[in-house]
């Protein structure tokens, strides 16, 4: 049973961790890093499909599995993760509207976590300097909540209040394992700050 769980989670790990690794550690451009990880995920999903096909039909159809199963699954999942954020996972419409301004790798990581944590709530994404005085905080000139040189916001804040510390710790471990930096801190409220460092 554990092995099946690992096999089920592995494609998501390859996509999220793979793209973050290629971007942050290898210096690949954003879309190339995402495409490289997606290609690896495609091969893995196709291998799964080919193994199942051979097991149940006795025939190996790798090309057919790639075309009719793996490619639609990976493209569909990636596209959905990049463009869609349900209002149930955004603190308000402003946050939801800012989702597409967030770095694509962070969007895919968030969308993947939402599969496991349906109660995930994003409380903040993009900021401008004037937001800090309104929150009663000094202006932070180095925050990744600002749009960076690549045009994207590289940080997100997640709600921690009202959730068990086990759940909060799981979320923090997930992002760290996937190659993102995290900081649990109190600004205007207790929350988990997640960011993708610039390269």
Residue pairs with C-beta under 8 A, 6 or more apart in sequence:
7 48
10 44
11 41
11 44
11 45
11 48
12 112
12 115
13 178
14 37
14 40
14 41
14 44
15 37
15 38
15 40
15 41
15 74
15 77
15 78
15 108
15 112
16 37
16 105
16 108
16 109
16 112
16 178
17 37
17 177
17 178
17 179
18 36
18 37
18 40
18 41
19 33
19 34
19 36
19 37
19 38
19 105
19 108
20 33
20 105
20 109
20 178
20 179
20 180
20 196
21 179
22 28
22 32
22 33
22 36
22 37
23 29
23 30
23 33
23 34
23 105
23 196
23 199
24 179
24 196
24 197
24 199
25 179
26 33
27 199
28 36
30 103
30 104
30 105
30 150
30 152
31 104
33 105
34 78
34 104
34 105
34 108
38 74
38 75
38 78
41 74
42 66
42 70
42 71
42 74
43 70
45 69
45 70
45 73
45 74
46 62
46 65
46 66
46 69
46 70
49 65
49 69
49 70
50 60
50 61
50 62
50 65
53 59
53 60
53 61
53 65
54 60
78 108
80 111
81 107
81 108
81 110
81 111
81 112
82 100
82 104
82 107
82 108
82 111
83 100
84 111
85 96
85 99
85 110
85 111
85 122
86 114
87 93
87 96
88 118
89 110
89 114
89 120
89 121
89 122
90 96
90 99
90 121
90 122
91 121
91 122
91 123
91 124
91 159
95 122
95 123
95 124
95 125
98 125
98 126
98 153
99 107
99 122
99 125
100 107
101 125
101 126
101 147
101 152
101 153
102 110
102 125
102 126
102 152
102 153
102 154
102 156
103 150
103 152
103 153
103 154
103 196
104 152
105 196
106 154
106 155
106 156
106 180
106 194
106 195
106 196
109 175
109 178
109 180
110 120
110 122
110 156
113 120
113 171
113 174
113 175
114 120
116 174
117 167
117 170
117 171
119 163
119 167
120 158
120 171
121 158
121 159
122 156
122 157
122 158
122 159
123 157
123 158
123 159
123 189
123 191
124 145
124 156
124 157
124 191
125 145
125 153
125 155
125 156
125 157
126 145
126 146
126 147
126 153
127 143
127 145
127 146
128 146
129 139
129 141
129 146
132 138
132 139
132 140
133 139
135 187
135 188
136 188
137 187
137 188
143 155
144 153
144 154
144 155
144 195
144 196
144 197
144 198
145 153
145 155
145 157
146 153
147 153
148 154
148 198
149 198
150 198
154 195
154 196
154 197
154 198
155 193
155 194
155 195
155 196
156 193
156 194
156 195
157 191
157 192
157 193
157 194
158 171
158 191
158 192
158 194
159 191
160 168
160 184
160 190
160 191
160 192
161 189
161 190
161 191
168 184
168 192
171 192
172 182
172 184
172 192
175 181
175 182
175 194
176 182
179 196
180 194
180 195
180 196
181 194
181 195
181 196
181 197
182 192
182 193
182 194
182 195
183 192
183 193
183 195
184 190
184 191
184 192
184 193
185 191
185 193
